[in-house]
Amino acid sequence: MSTKREIDAPLRRIAVYVDEPEPGWFSWALAEADEGATNWAQIESSDEWMGTYKEAMAAGLLVLQQMINDLDSGPRNKPPASAKKPSNFGFGFGFGFGTNLP
């Protein structure tokens, strides 16, 4: 079971897709989206071609499942590091104002 800390980590956007490098031959690949989900980068792919789309998709899904610690909560990034408390440069308030001064 996932801990609260793991669930608080962002969910990774990973997709399984199938290519047909040659007619009748299929390969799987995993791609991950960036934070804005506008760009996708391939993170894993099959070394061998398979005879059916179904076989390639199933193999890709198995690889994705093996990457996930807890299938109930999904693939998670590591939790972000704790943010440092900003300096208020001697002021008794701040609300973020003046914390970017050189």
C-alpha positions in Angstrom: 0.0 0.0 0.0 1.2 3.5 -0.8 2.2 5.9 1.9 0.8 9.4 2.0 4.2 10.7 0.9 4.2 8.6 -2.3 0.6 9.6 -3.2 1.5 13.3 -2.7 4.2 12.9 -5.4 3.0 13.9 -8.9 1.6 11.2 -11.1 3.8 10.6 -14.2 2.1 10.8 -17.5 3.3 7.6 -19.3 1.7 6.2 -22.4 2.1 2.8 -24.1 1.9 2.9 -27.9 2.5 0.5 -30.7 4.5 1.1 -33.9 4.5 -1.0 -37.0 8.1 -0.8 -38.2 7.4 -3.1 -41.1 4.0 -4.4 -42.3 2.8 -7.1 -40.1 5.5 -6.5 -37.4 4.8 -4.5 -34.2 6.9 -3.0 -31.4 5.9 -1.3 -28.2 7.2 1.9 -26.8 6.7 4.0 -23.6 6.6 7.7 -23.8 6.4 10.3 -21.0 4.9 13.7 -21.2 6.5 16.8 -19.9 4.9 18.9 -17.1 2.6 20.7 -19.6 1.8 17.5 -21.5 2.8 19.2 -24.7 6.0 17.2 -25.5 6.4 13.5 -25.2 9.8 11.7 -24.9 10.3 8.0 -25.5 11.6 6.4 -22.3 11.6 2.7 -23.2 11.0 0.5 -26.3 11.0 -3.1 -27.3 14.1 -4.8 -28.6 12.2 -7.3 -30.7 9.2 -7.0 -33.1 6.1 -9.1 -32.4 3.6 -10.7 -34.8 0.5 -8.9 -33.6 -0.6 -5.5 -32.3 -2.2 -7.2 -29.3 1.0 -8.9 -28.3 3.1 -5.7 -28.6 0.5 -3.7 -26.6 0.4 -6.4 -23.8 4.2 -6.5 -23.6 4.4 -2.8 -23.3 1.8 -2.7 -20.6 3.7 -5.4 -18.7 6.9 -3.3 -18.8 4.9 -0.2 -17.6 3.4 -2.2 -14.7 6.9 -3.4 -13.7 8.0 0.3 -13.4 5.3 1.0 -10.9 5.8 0.3 -7.2 2.0 0.4 -6.4 -0.5 -0.2 -9.1 -3.3 1.3 -7.0 -1.6 4.7 -7.0 0.2 4.6 -10.3 3.7 5.7 -11.4 4.8 8.5 -9.2 7.7 11.0 -9.3 9.8 11.3 -6.2 8.2 13.9 -3.8 9.6 17.4 -4.4 12.2 18.5 -1.9 11.0 20.7 0.9 11.1 24.4 -0.1 13.3 26.6 1.9 11.6 29.3 3.9 12.3 32.5 2.0 14.3 35.2 3.8 12.3 38.3 4.6 15.4 40.6 4.5 14.8 41.9 8.0 11.2 42.9 7.4 8.6 41.6 9.8 6.3 40.6 6.9 6.9 39.4 3.4 4.2 37.6 1.7 6.9 36.9 -0.9 7.5 40.7 -1.5 11.2 41.6 -1.6 12.5 38.1 -1.4 14.0 38.3 -4.9 16.1 41.4 -4.2 19.8 41.1 -5.2 
